[in-house]
Amino acid sequence: MAMRTDRSGQTAVEYIIVFAVLLAVVFALECFVRAAKHSAARTTTLVTCEYP
């Protein structure tokens, strides 16, 4: 059975799109984790402060 080569470009584009979407998801999660860490640090600072 002969392989069809007319879809090889489409497959490459699909792989690039999936890679870009996964990279965007990883970036978004990294931003969320960074924001959560900053929020936790502010909360810890507020809790440990000594108010008169």
N, C-alpha and C positions, 0 to 999 in steps of 0.2 A: 504494500500500500504506500503510495507516494505521499510525502508530507506536504502540507500546504504552507507556503511561506508568505502568503499575503497577510497573515495576521501577526507576524513576528513584531512588527512595529507597534501594533496595538497592545501586545503583551508587555513590551518594554515600557510603554506609557503607563499602563496600569500598575506595573511594579513601582515606577517612579512616584505615581500618585499615592499608592499605599505607603511608601517610605516617607513621603512628605507628611501624610496624615499622622503616622505614628510618631514622627519627630515633633509635630505640633502638640500631640497629646503628652509626650514626655516633657516638653517645655512648659505646658500648662500645669502639669502636676508639680514640676519643680518650682514654679512660681507660687502655687498653693502651699507647698511645704515651707517655702521661705517665709511667706506671710504668716503661716501658723506659728513658726518658730519666733518671729518677731512679736507676735501677739502674746505668746507664752512668756517671753522675756519681759514684756511690759506688765503683764499680770503678776509675775513673780516679783517684780520691783515694787508694784503697788502693795502687794500682800506683805512684803517684808519691811516696808517703810514704818517708821515709828512716828505716829502722830501724837502730839501732846495731849 
